[in-house]
Amino acid sequence: MLNQDYGKATLIEAVVFIISNCAAGGFNFWLANGEISVLRNDREDDATARVFAAIVIPYFILTEFVPCIVFARTIKIFGNVMEPEQEEDEQVEQELNNQREVARREQARAP
C-alpha cells in the first residue's frame, strides 16, 4: 500500500526469514536425533574442529546474519518511503560538501 520498492523489500525479507527458519528447524531436528553428541565431540577434538566450524558457521550466517542484513535493508527502504525528502536533503548536502572541498583545494593551490 505504501510503495512498490517497500513491497518488494518486504517480500524478499519474508522469503529470507522463511528459509532461515526452515534451516534452523531442520538443524535443530537433526541435533535432536542424537547428532548433538557427534557435533559436540567434533568441537572438542582438534582434528575435527574444522568440520564443526564448517557446519556451525554457515548455519549462523544463514539463520542470523543474512536475515539481519535483509531486515536492515527493509527498514532503510521503509525510512525512505516515509521521509523521501530526507534522502534528497542528504544528496544535496553531499553535493554542497563536494563543492566546498573542490573550492578549498583550489584556494590551497592558488599562490
Backbone hydrogen bonds, N-H to C=O, Kabsch-Sander energy under -0.5 kcal/mol:
donor,donor_aa,acceptor,acceptor_aa,energy
7,G,3,N,-2.0
8,K,4,Q,-2.2
9,A,5,D,-2.2
10,T,6,Y,-2.4
11,L,7,G,-1.9
12,I,8,K,-2.5
13,E,9,A,-2.5
14,A,10,T,-2.5
15,V,11,L,-2.2
16,V,12,I,-2.5
17,F,13,E,-2.6
18,I,14,A,-2.3
19,I,15,V,-2.5
20,S,16,V,-2.7
21,N,17,F,-2.4
22,C,18,I,-2.3
23,A,19,I,-2.5
24,A,20,S,-2.4
25,G,21,N,-2.6
26,G,22,C,-2.7
27,F,23,A,-2.5
28,N,24,A,-2.5
29,F,25,G,-2.3
30,W,26,G,-2.3
31,L,27,F,-2.4
32,A,28,N,-2.2
33,N,29,F,-1.1
34,G,31,L,-1.2
35,E,30,W,-1.1
36,I,31,L,-1.3
37,S,34,G,-0.7
38,V,34,G,-0.6
39,L,35,E,-2.5
40,R,36,I,-2.7
41,N,37,S,-2.4
42,D,38,V,-2.3
43,R,39,L,-1.9
44,E,40,R,-1.7
45,D,41,N,-1.8
46,D,44,E,-0.5
48,T,45,D,-0.6
49,A,46,D,-0.6
52,F,48,T,-1.8
53,A,49,A,-2.4
54,A,50,R,-2.6
55,I,51,V,-1.3
55,I,52,F,-0.5
56,V,52,F,-3.0
57,I,53,A,-1.9
59,Y,55,I,-1.2
60,F,56,V,-2.5
61,I,57,I,-2.2
62,L,58,P,-2.8
63,T,59,Y,-2.5
64,E,60,F,-2.0
65,F,60,F,-1.6
66,V,61,I,-2.6
68,C,64,E,-1.5
69,I,65,F,-2.3
70,V,66,V,-2.5
71,F,67,P,-2.6
72,A,68,C,-2.3
73,R,69,I,-2.2
74,T,70,V,-2.3
75,I,71,F,-2.4
76,K,72,A,-2.1
77,I,73,R,-2.3
78,F,74,T,-2.6
79,G,75,I,-2.5
80,N,76,K,-2.0
81,V,77,I,-2.0
82,M,78,F,-2.5
83,E,79,G,-2.3
86,Q,83,E,-0.9
87,E,83,E,-0.7
88,E,84,P,-1.5
89,D,85,E,-3.0
90,E,86,Q,-2.2
91,Q,87,E,-1.9
92,V,88,E,-2.4
93,E,89,D,-2.6
94,Q,90,E,-2.2
95,E,91,Q,-2.2
96,L,92,V,-2.5
97,N,93,E,-2.3
98,N,94,Q,-2.2
99,Q,95,E,-2.4
100,R,96,L,-2.5
101,E,97,N,-2.2
102,V,98,N,-2.3
103,A,99,Q,-2.4
104,R,100,R,-2.4
105,R,101,E,-2.2
106,E,102,V,-2.2
107,Q,103,A,-2.1
108,A,104,R,-1.9
109,R,105,R,-1.6
110,A,106,E,-1.6
